[in-house]
Amino acid sequence: MYFSELASFFQKLETTDSRNAMTEILADLFSQASAAEIDKICYLCLGRLVPQYESYEFNLAEKLMFEVLAKAYGKDKEAVKTLYGRLGDLGGVAQALASEKGEVKSIKDSTVEEVFTKLWEVAGVEGEGSVEKKINLLAELIAFLAPISAKYAVRIPLKKLRLGFSDMTILDSLSFMKKKDKSLRKKIEPFYNISADIGKIARAFKEKDLEGLESIRIVPGTPIRTASAERLPNAEAIIAKIGKCAAEPKYDGFRVQIHKKDQEVHIFSRNLEEMSASFPEISAATKKISVSSIIFEGEAIGFNSETQEFLPFQETVQRKRKYGITEMAKKIPLKVFVFDLFFREGQKLIDQPYHQRRQQLEEIFRKSQSDVFAIAEKKIFEQACDLEAFFQEKISQGLEGVVVKKLDAPYEAGSRGFSWIKYKREEKGALDDTLDCLIMGYYYGRGKRAGFGIGALLVAVYNAAEDVFESIAKIGTGLTDEQWMEIKKECDALKVEGKPARYKVHKDLNPQVWVLPKLVTVVRADEITKSPLHTAGKIGAEAGYALRFPRVMELLRHDKKPEDATTVKEITELYGMQ
């Protein structure tokens, strides 16, 4: 496929606000792609060169892109800046300058493979003189691309492709490619859940349909999509739902999935971000585990070994950084409380019952002499009163609550279900609860906040069945002046011209600035009410759900991906519990 053809598909995707239409456009694209290039096309569609979990950097800021475009099109850098000031999009600048120059090379000479390879070469340049080399290589590529191709080739290194869909839309599109509907999604997704490389999945499916996916295996180094817990309001409801169960403390840290093969270690966050470099003590301790290959899961939390006290999340999260790692590791040492085992010595374990996985996990880590790892406490309960006592004990220790698990349940990778149930202190009130909400956009401020340029946020919850985000509250309280300015800066880095295709919002609630689905914030409200405007849980002419007196409790949770937001299903259940 020629890159100009791919760019034309990008143009169609960028200009549609219908998720169903996006699915059909992508299905058409994948139908035309060869098996040898479909993996690269999937990555490029998401503005990347590699799967989401692999880290790579172009290290090309906007100011360097001015030099790239000036060099590519023989323009003065100030002229490029002026045009950017008018258009506000460096991709649009490249398209305009390429149109002025006219085609100097046949479009057929610029295939997806060629552009992908050149972009990979740019990203790989390191060492002395690397900036100049990157500028020259990218200018050489851009100079010989058609205008529409140049537009998107420039946006990719800047991480501003912004087509507005997720891996889940790609899974729907692969099904649509074969069946003209989404019926195969439920058969494709389990393979993606155990091997979160969307390009690999697409290529296997393109080559041999569902049969091709049978070759997908769990392997150390490729993350498994994390399971999520449902919530219930009290111990009685939990015992009534799942009966005899295990309960573990719910630590307020960040979830880690740790992979080891021989002496190679990978540490992934709950949103599958590679974090190995940030946690040298965890990597070192993992290498000493007495197995050659393993994948396990735990919660990393700042821990004061002298006082035996857990540190609050606001301190623990400081460990997620790219610089000053050694100093911060000394200041805030981490302890990882391990609680699940997915893979051991070549054997897949996620289909085994929880109690069997847990038994093997304990066997491995009882032998460990590491100060970094500890086995998460576990107790078995049959009576609600005993479970409630355990819950209160964990609350008194400063923890969030407990996670309750079905003894015979497999690990439900990539799913949210009642195999795991979270019982937090916030569940104790009518809605004295925190919700994880996605920021859809913001409204300009009035009065003092007019100077900030932001006065309120529009937030949403996640409709997992439709893979869309539905509005649930407009929030203007809970933040300091400094936090409002900070959140505006984060939002502005992700702002887009029109409503993203995965957003469902009543026109009367449209914010003045739309933001890509990236930022998750923690919200508390007095109760859940019905609303004629908000779309959360809205079906047909029925009212949707809204939050009464919502306020922001925690600015941003960068450890959570958009799909980790509270779901519409959870909101419906919480509304029924009030």
BELNORMO-V609191 format. One record per backbone hydrogen bond with DSSP energy under -0.5 kcal/mol. CO is the residue of the C=O (numbers start at 1). NH is the residue of the N-H. Records with the same first field share a line. If there is no record, write none. Layout:
CO=NH ; NH
This chain:
1=112
2=5 ; 6
3=7
4=8
5=9
6=10
7=11
8=12
9=13
10=14
11=15
13=16
17=19
18=22
19=23
20=24
21=25
22=26
23=27
24=28
25=29
26=30
27=31
28=32
29=33
34=37 ; 38
35=39
37=41
38=42
39=43
40=44
41=45
42=46
43=46 ; 48
44=47
51=54
53=274
59=61
61=64 ; 65
62=66
63=67
64=68
65=69
66=70
67=71
68=72
69=73
70=74 ; 75
76=79 ; 80
77=81
78=82
79=83
80=84
81=85
82=86
83=87
84=88
89=93
90=94
91=95
92=96
93=97
94=98
95=99
96=100
97=101
98=102
106=109
107=110
109=111
110=3 ; 4
111=115
112=116
113=117
114=118
115=119
116=120
117=121
118=122
119=123
120=124
121=125
122=125
127=130
129=133
130=134
131=135
132=136
133=137
134=138
135=139
136=140
137=141
138=142
139=143
140=144
141=144
142=145
146=150
147=151
148=152
149=153
150=154
151=155
152=156
153=157
154=158
155=160
156=159
166=169 ; 170
167=171
168=172
169=173
170=174
171=175
172=176
173=177
174=178
175=178 ; 179
176=180
182=185
184=187 ; 188
185=189
188=191 ; 192
189=193
190=194
191=195
193=225
195=197
196=198
197=201
198=202
199=203
200=204
201=205
202=206
203=207
204=208
205=209
208=211 ; 212
209=212 ; 213
210=213 ; 214
211=214
212=215
213=216
219=222
221=223
223=196
225=414
228=417
230=422
234=238
235=239
236=240
237=241
238=242
239=243
244=407
245=381
246=405
247=379
248=403
249=251
250=400 ; 401
251=253
254=300
256=258 ; 298
257=268
258=296
259=266
260=294
261=264
263=265
264=261
266=259
267=275 ; 276
268=257
269=272
273=269
275=278 ; 279
276=279
279=282 ; 283
280=284
281=285
282=286
283=287
284=288
285=288
286=289
289=291
292=262
293=345
294=260
295=342 ; 343
296=258
297=339 ; 340
298=256
299=337
300=254
301=335
302=311
303=305
304=308 ; 309
309=304
312=315 ; 316
313=317
315=318
316=319
317=320
319=321
324=328
325=329
326=330
327=331
328=332
333=303
335=301 ; 337
336=338 ; 374
337=299
338=376
340=297
342=349 ; 350
343=295
344=347
346=348
347=344
349=352
350=411
353=356 ; 357
354=358
355=359
356=360
357=361
358=362
359=363
360=364
361=365
362=366
363=367
364=367
372=336
374=338
377=249
379=247
381=245
383=387
384=388
385=389
386=390
387=391
388=392
389=393
390=394
391=395
392=396
393=397
394=399
395=398
400=425
401=250
402=423
403=248
404=421
405=246
406=409
407=355
409=354
410=412
411=413
412=415
415=228
417=230 ; 420
419=406
420=230
421=404
422=232 ; 424
423=402
424=427
425=428
426=429
431=433 ; 525
433=525
435=437 ; 523
436=566
437=521
438=440 ; 460
440=515
441=458
442=512 ; 513
443=455 ; 456
446=449
447=450
448=451
449=445 ; 452 ; 453 ; 454
456=443
457=459 ; 475
458=440 ; 441
459=472 ; 473
460=438
461=470
462=464 ; 568
463=466 ; 467 ; 468
468=463
469=504
470=461
471=536
472=547
473=459 ; 475
475=457
477=552
480=484
481=485
482=486
483=487
484=488
485=489
486=490
487=491
488=492
489=493
491=494
492=495
494=516
496=514
500=503
501=19
502=469
503=505
504=471
506=509
507=510
513=442
514=496
516=518 ; 519
519=439
520=557
521=437 ; 523
522=553 ; 554
523=435
524=551
525=433
527=548
529=546
531=544
535=538
536=545
539=542
544=531
545=536
546=529
547=549 ; 550
548=526 ; 527
551=524
554=522
556=558
557=560
561=564
562=565
566=462
567=571
568=572
569=573
570=574
571=575
572=576
573=577
574=578
575=578
